[in-house]
């Protein structure tokens, strides 16, 4: 048996309990977790904003060491360090065929499978394929990627979601160019990755926006040149910082209608707004036809940073080894499994960066 954080029903509190994992069958890998990040998507799963089969073991951002492999698994072996990939591509659907692996039609197919069982024999599903809120997990072989050399596994956990998403939002979705100005809405785990990626891209001015004034120092460490405490006047403040024009690019990392709208209004005429945050169906964003024509802005969604982990992890690893990307500064608290509910509460309150469950 291993300890895990189980969501018994949507809206129910997480239960830290023992579960029974199967031995890895053909094409499966058993991993002992070193660490798992507490992501806003986990909160969205627990409150029903995102729907997956329950009861489930949550957690989708993690890294660890291979314990055992099933028949046919050749790219990793026991003892290897790995990063979990919660959205593996199938390689055969329409989107995979045109190179958009982040939109793979089968990426979450594994979430409906039976992952493990409770001590009493009840079925458990993996929340987003990988069930990282557990001491160990068993996943499909395409859900593990070799961990980059020279990166501690506890830090590498962040690569599985926050860093790939934030880096990809800047480099693949918004395509920030050197000299451009960028506004980042939301200074959580993903927002901190966006700030660092914008700095790496050579952005001339990087404005961080958050409801919490306490996050300013952290945002500036990540690369922000300016900090704005979110309010009804945020777009006006950002335009004042940019000569009245607005930023070239805004990246929204919150997933709320009001911040999506503010990100849109903060960009210059012809600017670009990328939405990374995952909002609920009740979050309706409205535009009138005339403003769409007049401002000439673009508004795009962004899934997993439009990233291909196999392509992007080696690039990120080089930035990390060269000191351009700091993973450890993104972690604002290290907790155990029983600390996840309190981390959710702090996330709801808008406090902190990334909480990291360390096993």
C-alpha positions as CSV (number, residue, x, y, z in Angstrom):
1,X,0.0,0.0,0.0
2,X,1.0,3.6,-0.6
3,X,-0.4,6.9,0.8
4,X,-2.3,9.1,-1.6
5,X,-4.7,12.1,-1.7
6,X,-8.1,10.8,-2.9
7,X,-11.0,12.9,-4.1
8,X,-14.1,10.7,-3.3
9,X,-16.6,13.0,-4.9
10,X,-16.7,16.5,-6.6
11,X,-16.6,19.1,-3.9
12,X,-15.6,16.6,-1.1
13,X,-12.5,17.3,0.9
14,X,-9.4,15.4,-0.1
15,X,-8.8,12.3,2.0
16,X,-5.2,11.2,2.7
17,X,-5.4,7.4,2.8
18,X,-3.8,4.1,1.8
19,X,-4.4,2.8,-1.7
20,X,-3.4,-0.4,-3.5
21,X,-1.5,-0.1,-6.7
22,X,-1.3,-2.9,-9.3
23,X,2.0,-4.2,-10.7
24,X,2.9,-2.5,-14.0
25,X,1.4,-4.5,-16.9
26,X,2.5,-4.3,-20.5
27,X,3.3,-0.7,-21.5
28,X,3.1,0.5,-17.9
29,X,5.6,2.1,-15.5
30,X,5.7,2.3,-11.7
31,X,7.2,5.5,-10.3
32,X,8.2,6.5,-6.8
33,X,7.4,10.2,-6.5
34,X,10.1,12.6,-5.4
35,X,7.8,15.6,-5.5
36,X,4.5,16.9,-6.9
37,X,3.4,20.4,-7.5
38,X,0.0,21.6,-6.3
39,X,-1.5,23.2,-9.4
40,X,-4.7,25.3,-9.9
41,X,-5.9,22.5,-12.2
42,X,-6.0,20.1,-9.2
43,X,-8.3,22.6,-7.4
44,X,-10.4,22.8,-10.6
45,X,-10.8,19.0,-10.5
46,X,-11.7,19.0,-6.9
47,X,-14.4,21.7,-7.2
48,X,-15.9,20.4,-10.5
49,X,-14.7,23.2,-12.8
50,X,-13.0,20.4,-14.8
51,X,-14.7,17.1,-14.9
52,X,-13.0,13.7,-14.5
53,X,-14.3,10.3,-13.2
54,X,-14.3,10.0,-9.4
55,X,-13.2,8.8,-7.0
56,X,-9.8,9.7,-8.1
57,X,-6.2,10.3,-7.0
58,X,-5.4,13.9,-7.9
59,X,-2.0,15.4,-8.8
60,X,-0.6,15.8,-12.3
61,X,2.7,17.7,-12.0
62,X,5.4,15.4,-10.6
63,X,8.7,13.7,-11.0
64,X,10.3,10.6,-9.4
65,X,12.2,7.4,-9.9
66,X,11.2,4.4,-11.9
67,X,10.6,1.4,-9.6
68,X,9.5,-1.2,-12.2
69,X,8.4,-1.4,-15.9
70,X,6.1,-3.7,-17.7
71,X,6.6,-5.7,-20.9
72,X,7.5,-3.6,-23.9
73,X,8.8,-0.5,-22.0
74,X,12.3,0.3,-23.3
75,X,12.8,4.1,-23.0
76,X,13.1,4.0,-19.2
77,X,14.4,1.4,-16.7
78,X,14.2,1.0,-12.9
79,X,16.4,3.6,-11.2
80,X,15.8,6.2,-13.9
81,X,14.6,9.7,-13.0
82,X,11.5,10.7,-14.9
83,X,9.1,13.7,-15.3
84,X,5.4,12.8,-15.5
85,X,3.5,14.0,-18.6
86,X,-0.2,14.3,-17.8
87,X,-1.2,14.9,-21.4
88,X,0.6,12.3,-23.5
89,X,0.0,12.4,-27.3
90,X,-1.3,9.4,-29.1
91,X,0.6,10.2,-32.4
92,X,-2.2,9.1,-34.6
93,X,-5.2,11.5,-34.2
94,X,-5.8,14.5,-36.5
95,X,-4.1,17.0,-34.2
96,X,-1.0,14.8,-33.7
97,X,-0.8,14.3,-37.4
98,X,-0.5,18.1,-38.0
99,X,1.9,18.6,-35.2
100,X,-0.5,20.0,-32.6
101,X,0.2,17.3,-30.0
102,X,-1.0,19.5,-27.1
103,X,-4.5,19.1,-28.6
104,X,-4.3,15.3,-28.9
105,X,-7.9,13.8,-28.9
106,X,-6.8,11.0,-26.7
107,X,-4.6,12.9,-24.2
108,X,-6.9,12.3,-21.3
109,X,-8.2,8.8,-22.3
110,X,-6.3,7.3,-19.4
111,X,-8.3,9.3,-16.8
112,X,-11.3,7.0,-17.1
113,X,-9.3,3.8,-16.5
114,X,-9.1,2.1,-13.1
115,X,-5.8,3.2,-11.7
116,X,-5.7,1.7,-8.2
117,X,-8.0,0.5,-5.4
118,X,-8.9,1.6,-2.0
119,X,-7.9,-0.6,1.0
120,X,-11.5,-1.8,0.9
121,X,-11.4,-2.7,-2.8
122,X,-13.1,0.3,-4.3
123,X,-12.0,1.5,-7.8
124,X,-9.9,4.7,-8.1
125,X,-9.2,6.7,-11.3
126,X,-6.1,8.8,-12.0
127,X,-7.3,12.5,-12.0
128,X,-5.3,13.7,-15.0
129,X,-3.7,10.4,-16.0
130,X,-0.8,10.3,-13.6
131,X,-2.1,10.5,-10.0
132,X,0.9,12.3,-8.7
133,X,-0.5,13.0,-5.2
134,X,0.7,9.7,-4.0
135,X,4.0,8.1,-2.8
136,X,4.0,5.9,-5.9
137,X,2.0,5.7,-9.1
138,X,1.5,3.4,-12.1
139,X,1.2,5.1,-15.4
140,X,1.2,4.5,-19.2
141,X,4.7,4.5,-20.6
142,X,4.0,7.6,-22.7
143,X,3.3,9.5,-19.5
144,X,7.0,9.4,-18.4
145,X,9.8,11.4,-19.9
146,X,13.5,11.0,-18.9
147,X,14.3,13.7,-16.3
148,X,16.9,16.3,-17.5
149,X,20.4,15.7,-16.3
150,X,21.6,18.1,-13.7
151,X,18.1,19.0,-12.4
152,X,17.1,17.7,-9.0
153,X,14.0,15.6,-9.2
154,X,12.2,17.7,-6.6
155,X,12.6,20.8,-8.9
156,X,12.0,18.8,-12.0
157,X,8.4,18.1,-10.8
158,X,7.5,21.7,-11.9
159,X,8.5,20.9,-15.5
160,X,5.5,18.6,-15.8
161,X,2.9,21.4,-15.9
162,X,3.7,25.0,-14.6
163,X,7.0,25.4,-16.5
164,X,6.0,23.8,-19.8
165,X,2.8,25.8,-19.7
166,X,4.3,29.1,-18.8
167,X,7.3,28.8,-21.1
168,X,5.1,27.6,-24.0
169,X,2.6,30.4,-23.5
170,X,5.4,32.9,-24.2
171,X,7.4,31.1,-26.9
172,X,4.7,29.1,-28.7
173,X,1.4,30.8,-28.2
174,X,2.1,34.5,-27.7
175,X,5.4,34.2,-29.6
176,X,7.0,37.1,-27.7
177,X,9.8,38.8,-29.6
178,X,12.8,40.6,-28.2
179,X,12.0,44.2,-27.3
180,X,8.3,43.6,-26.9
181,X,6.4,44.5,-23.7
182,X,4.5,41.9,-21.8
183,X,1.8,41.9,-19.0
184,X,1.3,38.8,-16.9
185,X,-2.0,38.4,-15.0
186,X,-1.7,36.1,-12.0
187,X,1.6,35.4,-10.2
188,X,1.1,31.8,-9.2
189,X,3.2,28.9,-10.4
190,X,2.4,29.3,-14.1
191,X,2.6,33.1,-13.9
192,X,6.1,32.9,-12.4
193,X,7.1,30.6,-15.3
194,X,5.6,33.1,-17.7
195,X,7.6,35.9,-16.2
196,X,10.9,34.0,-16.4
197,X,10.1,33.0,-20.0
198,X,9.3,36.5,-21.0
199,X,12.7,37.6,-19.6
200,X,14.4,34.9,-21.5
201,X,12.6,36.0,-24.7
202,X,14.1,39.4,-24.3
203,X,11.0,41.4,-23.4
204,X,11.8,45.0,-22.7
205,X,9.1,45.7,-20.1
206,X,7.4,42.9,-18.1
207,X,4.4,44.0,-16.0
208,X,3.2,41.5,-13.3
209,X,-0.4,41.9,-12.2
210,X,-1.9,40.2,-9.1
211,X,-4.5,40.8,-6.4
212,X,-1.8,40.4,-3.7
213,X,0.7,43.2,-3.0
214,X,2.8,40.6,-1.1
215,X,3.8,38.9,-4.4
216,X,5.7,41.9,-5.8
217,X,9.2,40.8,-4.6
218,X,8.6,37.3,-5.9
219,X,7.4,38.6,-9.3
220,X,10.4,40.9,-9.6
221,X,12.8,38.0,-8.8
222,X,11.2,36.1,-11.7
223,X,11.7,39.0,-14.1
224,X,9.0,41.6,-13.7
225,X,10.1,45.2,-14.2
226,X,6.8,46.6,-12.9
227,X,4.1,45.4,-10.5
228,X,0.5,46.4,-10.5
229,X,-2.0,45.4,-7.8
230,X,-5.1,44.3,-9.7
231,X,-8.1,46.6,-9.7
232,X,-10.7,48.1,-12.0
233,X,-8.1,50.5,-13.3
234,X,-5.5,47.9,-14.2
235,X,-5.7,48.4,-18.0
236,X,-5.3,52.2,-17.5
237,X,-2.3,51.7,-15.2
238,X,-0.6,49.4,-17.8
239,X,-1.2,51.9,-20.6
240,X,0.3,54.6,-18.4
241,X,3.4,52.4,-18.0
242,X,3.7,52.0,-21.8
243,X,3.4,55.5,-23.1
244,X,-0.4,55.3,-23.4
245,X,-0.3,52.4,-25.9
246,X,-0.7,49.2,-23.8
247,X,1.6,46.2,-23.9
248,X,2.4,44.2,-27.0
249,X,1.4,40.9,-25.3
250,X,-0.8,40.0,-22.3
251,X,-0.8,36.5,-20.8
252,X,-3.7,35.7,-18.5
253,X,-3.0,32.9,-16.0
254,X,-6.1,33.1,-13.8
255,X,-9.1,31.9,-15.8
256,X,-11.7,34.5,-14.8
257,X,-13.8,36.6,-17.1
258,X,-12.7,39.9,-15.5
259,X,-9.0,39.2,-15.8
260,X,-9.4,37.9,-19.4
261,X,-11.1,41.1,-20.3
262,X,-8.5,43.2,-18.4
263,X,-5.7,41.4,-20.3
264,X,-7.4,42.2,-23.6
265,X,-7.9,45.8,-22.7
266,X,-4.3,46.1,-21.5
267,X,-2.8,45.3,-24.9
268,X,-2.0,47.9,-27.5
269,X,-3.9,48.3,-30.8
270,X,-2.8,45.2,-32.8
271,X,-1.6,43.5,-29.6
272,X,-2.0,39.9,-28.6
273,X,-3.7,38.3,-25.5
274,X,-3.1,34.7,-24.6
275,X,-5.4,32.9,-22.1
276,X,-3.7,30.2,-20.1
277,X,-6.0,30.1,-17.1
278,X,-8.8,27.5,-17.0
279,X,-12.1,29.1,-16.2
280,X,-15.6,27.6,-15.6
281,X,-18.5,27.7,-18.0
282,X,-20.1,30.5,-16.0
283,X,-17.2,32.8,-16.8
284,X,-18.6,34.7,-19.8
285,X,-16.4,37.2,-21.6
286,X,-18.1,39.7,-23.9
287,X,-16.9,41.9,-26.7
288,X,-18.7,44.2,-29.1
289,X,-18.2,44.0,-32.8
290,X,-16.9,47.5,-33.2
291,X,-14.1,47.1,-30.7
292,X,-12.9,43.9,-32.3
293,X,-12.5,45.8,-35.6
294,X,-11.1,49.0,-34.1
295,X,-8.5,47.5,-31.8
296,X,-7.3,44.8,-34.2
297,X,-6.2,42.7,-31.3
298,X,-5.9,38.9,-31.2
299,X,-7.2,36.7,-28.4
300,X,-6.0,33.1,-28.3
301,X,-6.4,30.1,-26.0
302,X,-3.4,28.1,-24.9
303,X,-3.4,24.4,-23.9
304,X,-0.4,23.1,-21.9
305,X,1.6,26.0,-23.3
306,X,1.1,24.6,-26.9
307,X,4.1,22.5,-25.9
308,X,5.5,19.3,-27.1
309,X,7.3,18.0,-23.9
310,X,9.7,15.8,-25.9
311,X,10.8,18.8,-27.9
312,X,10.6,21.5,-25.1
313,X,12.1,19.7,-22.1
314,X,15.7,19.6,-23.5
315,X,15.4,23.3,-24.3
316,X,14.2,24.1,-20.8
317,X,16.8,21.9,-19.3
318,X,19.5,24.0,-21.0
319,X,18.0,27.2,-19.7
320,X,17.9,25.7,-16.2
321,X,21.5,24.5,-16.3
322,X,22.7,27.8,-17.6
323,X,21.0,29.7,-14.8
324,X,18.5,31.5,-17.0
325,X,15.5,29.7,-15.5
326,X,15.2,29.2,-11.8
327,X,12.9,26.4,-10.7
328,X,13.6,26.7,-6.9
329,X,12.4,30.3,-6.7
330,X,9.0,29.3,-7.9
331,X,8.4,27.1,-4.8
332,X,7.0,29.1,-2.0
333,X,6.3,26.2,0.4
334,X,7.2,22.5,0.7
335,X,4.5,20.4,2.3
336,X,3.5,16.8,2.8
337,X,0.4,15.1,1.4
338,X,-1.7,16.3,4.3
339,X,-0.8,19.9,3.5
340,X,-2.6,19.9,0.1
341,X,-6.1,21.1,1.4
342,X,-4.5,24.1,3.1
343,X,-2.5,24.8,-0.1
344,X,-5.8,24.8,-2.0
345,X,-7.2,27.3,0.5
346,X,-4.1,29.6,0.0
347,X,-4.6,29.3,-3.7
348,X,-8.2,30.4,-3.5
349,X,-7.1,33.3,-1.4
350,X,-4.5,34.3,-4.0
351,X,-1.5,33.7,-1.7
352,X,1.8,32.1,-2.5
353,X,3.5,30.8,-5.7
354,X,3.8,27.0,-6.1
355,X,3.3,24.6,-3.2
356,X,5.4,21.5,-3.6
357,X,4.6,18.1,-2.0
358,X,7.9,16.5,-1.2
359,X,7.9,12.8,-0.5
